[in-house]
Amino acid sequence: MARGGGRRATGGGRRVVRALLGGLAILIASSIAWLGWLAIVYPKGPGGGRGREIRVTVASDMDLSVLSARLHDEGAIGDPWLFSLYARLLGADEHLRDGEVLLTDDMTPRDVLQRIARGYGEATVRVVIPEGFHRFAIAARLERWDVCDADDFIAATEDRGLLDELGIPGPSAEGYLYPDTYRLSPDLGAEGVVRRMVGNFHRRVGPLFDERRAALEDLHDTLSWRPHEALVLASIVEKEAAVDEERPIIARVFLNRLRDPSFVPKRLQADPTVSYGCLVARDAAPSCAAFDRAITRAMLQDPENVYNTYRHDGLPPGPICNPGIDSIRAVLDHEPNDYLYFVARGHGRHTFSATLEEHNRAVARWRRR
């Protein structure tokens, strides 16, 4: 009996040991899986915002828990405990930057860590270039994100040797700086950023030009245009149109003005071209001396502004912004109509007219409201 009882005790002990070892194995596996999630999955999780800019002051001797709480309060990260643990896991708490850093509320935890700590991940920043940004706005954003100096970027966009190398016939890279989300490093330099953006343009827009070869040939046959001129018009459409369905209509209005023999002189009369001209050559046009984004009557009448489509026939010398693919497509797939005029009627929409009399009535109607 005693030997039998001892055997039962020994068997029970083995079962306990096996259970403990099994539980320990599960715990270890769970811990490894959780740490793997923290190191691989968590850093790539998107932020919860829509790109709002956040400025946070960081000190190299700052406690990471305090910094994480501040980042959370500002909306830069979600769970401050998780972020603090993630940063400690990588040893980033010993490498915090000194000074103010610029973040956005849609950055991933990895993006945030790269900004607040030196030497973690690639030294890149995520920069969003919206559709319709001109190169001056792009330059300011790149400088704000410490990618490159704004003046250096503008100079690179006007470098004739670089433009020839990239196949750009216009006076600058305007129009070819494709609007997109980029990961950029300061090591690229201003010229490298221009190359990256123009290369993206060719990858995105080149296939569209190939698909719409017949439309480009029609523009060449009727107006002697190359793809560059189509891009110039697309940049004007980008600035004039606020709703997508109006882009092809507005594109056709401008084409009608250039093609219709009865419409003389052949002037597009687009306000955004005047504004852009003042940005490019403020000193050359007297009316632009006090330009602050508001268009004056003197600016509309100033022939010294070479981009002024109220005073100069045809297209301006080059694109006035960097249009999105929808505006480029609108020029190639313009909607047939006989409109020659349009006036804003609120909420980003326009009233279109085929005759000057109709247009004047529409203008009077909307001014009374």
Beta strands, then each sheet from edge to edge (+ up, - down):
strand 1: 53-58
strand 2: 99-104
strand 3: 125-128
strand 4: 181-184
strand 5: 341-346
strand 6: 349-353
sheet 1: 1+ 2-
sheet 2: 3+ 4-
sheet 3: 5+ 6-
end
